[in-house]
Amino acid sequence: MRTHLEVVHALSDLLRRLRLRPPSQIRFRTIANTPTTVKFSRHELLNALYALEYEGVIALHNDHSFSVLKPSSAI
């Protein structure tokens, strides 16, 4: 069983590797289908996204996408 923190770290690592800069926008399905995140359930990934949104790293949108609010070096 994976912990919530493992999913958040995996997602943060993925965002760092993508080197996205604010205000880059990315679709949820794009990150859900990467080798890093495919092992996690949709529910686990959504919870990790909510945690990153709470920390001000991303902003979630209603169209199943999110924007990066901090440069990859700050994630």
Steps between C-alpha positions, in 0.01 A plus 500: 500500500633839401481801725353833401845655531648255246244608242560870568878450466460304177279771354739776614794314344307466175422873491868579564608270215252663262660838581173685468501871561212710626236534361540169313179301485489122484215250469440243773507210252850602390646447846283196572649309207870543575717210622550684829131535583327213318543280810279735704122505489309801372382563855857502634612741228208735562576508872864581422390781267279642774798493737717682246224754444477559875877564505470753216694295247213458252150635434233246406246581228153362429602372155715216646821698475721701729745790474845506652541796736866452596802434280630143503802602704267607784294180502 
